[in-house]
């Protein structure tokens, strides 16, 4: 068990990647921010739009499917329900009734798999869907006109020699801060000094950039060796560093593999923006040791302990604004090439605000962004449904 604790404490916080296509490490002392201070305004049709990426919105085993399930993706309120007579058949729509604006997550699911609003009894089925829902590796994902057919895979998730478990924690920080934290090599010495953090720098650091997909680079990788602090070395009678491979996949997914004495720990992180400065972490632990029920609970407890140390730091992150963007990475350490590349990649991220979600709704429902420019005084000449006559007006 002590060995298991050691491996876990060495690796749980490092949510990183695999290796391919090496990048030359470059010394960076300062950066100009001419390209950072302006907003990117990523188009909804862009491959970089968050709404078009598979975003985790829940863990299957944590959801009661006898009733509708609500999820918040930025300012987009979603309601998801499962057909009671069909296996893994899910439907999703906006959690606002198109009749008189009631929330729908307090509705009931009929035997035919329809969602009935409890205000006036209006029913919703597959023809009323907004976006797509997919059950993938124990978690629920949502996307609008998704770029890829399925979410990224976690290595060894379905391997018979590995077990897995899930955790959730809301962080008081924006998605960008959480993404950067997941690839940061330096904070364990300070944030996790009561755990596995060590003042000994990581060694054999290599940075990786993967080939572009869909016309843009969507991932960065990192590998390194890490030595634990002396206390952990003595407890476990082990003085060898762990070998680590890490990856971040834009815009919301990160994973790591930590190897020690033929033992492997995979830690996957899915990020869900809840507000501009609040992000939910969905963490998946996968390992080929400590596989009994009690040992798995110990691993989860340790993971949550480490995550709460991150929680303290995330609360100290400054809210996103223009001044923060101007200051970020104005200075950096010598070995942060991959961090700078990730930060550049995250410039394309836009929080799903109510305005962006409303535009996505009009495009997704009516097939043209022109409807989002509708003026309430000109309903008769546009496709906007603001004034749909009732059938019984006569």
C-alpha positions, 0 to 999 in steps of 0.5 A: 500500500505504501508503494501505491501511495508513493506512485500516486503522490508522484503522479496524480497532479501531472495531467499530461501527454504522450510523445511524437515529433520533438520540438527544440526547447528554446530559452524564453525570457520575455514575450511581446503581447501584441497578439495576446491582448485582442480577442480572437472571436472564434467563429461558431463554424470554426474547428476551434469553437468549444461548442463543437468540441466534445465536452464532458458534462457528467459521470454516468455512475453519478447520474440518476436517469429516472429523471432529467439531468441538467448540465451547464456548459458556460452560459448554455443550460442543457437538459439531457434525458435517457429513453427508459426502454432503450439502452444508452439512447440519450436526448438533449435540448436547451433547458428552457421551454420554447413555449413560456421559458420554464426550466425542463429538468423538473419535467417527467420522462414518459414511457415513450421516451419523451420529456414533458414540461410540467408547466403546460405539458408540452413534450419533447423528443428526438426531433427537438434535440439541440446538440448530440450526447455520447456516452464515452468511457464512463462519462457523458459528453455533449457537442453541437455539430461535433468536429470529431466522431467521438471524444478523445480516448484515455489509454488503458481505460478498457484494458482488463489489467487496469481499474478506474474510478472518477472524481469531480471538483469545481475550481474557482478559476477559468478554463485557461488557468486550469489547462495551464496548471495541468501541464505545469512542471514547477508548481508541485514544489510549492503547491504540493510540498506537503505531498509529493512535491520536491525541490529537485527539478524535473530532468530529461524534459522534452517538448512535443508538437503534434501534426495539425489536424483539421488545419490547426495544431490541437495538442501539445506533449511533454515527457520528463523524469521526476524525483520525489521528496526525501520523505517519500523516498524513505517511506517507500525505500525507492530512490528512482525517479518516475517516468512521465508522459503528458498531453493536452488536447485542445480545448478541454482534455488532458491526460498523463501516464506515470510509470514506476517499477512496471506500475502505471498510473493514468490520470485524465482530466476533462474540463467543463467551464461553468462560468468565466472564472469557475471550471469543473474538473472531471478526473479519471484514475486508471491504474494496474495496481491497488485494485481492491475496493479499499485500495481504490478508495484510498487512491481516490482519497489521495487524489482528492487531497491533491486536487484540493491543494490545487483548489487553493491555488486556483482560488488565487488566480486573477480573474480573466481580463485584458490586463491579465492577458497583457501580463501573462508569460511576460516572463517565463522559465527556461524550460517552459516552451510547451507552456508558451505553446499551450498558452498560444493555443488557448488564445483561440478559446472563447467562453460560451457566453449567452450571446455566443450560445444564442447565436449557436441556437439560431444557426443550429435551429434555422441553418443561418446566422441571419436569424440572430440579427432579427429585429423584433419590429420586423418579425414578418420578414424573417424566420425568427419565431418570436411571434408564432400565432397560436392555433386557437387565435380565431 
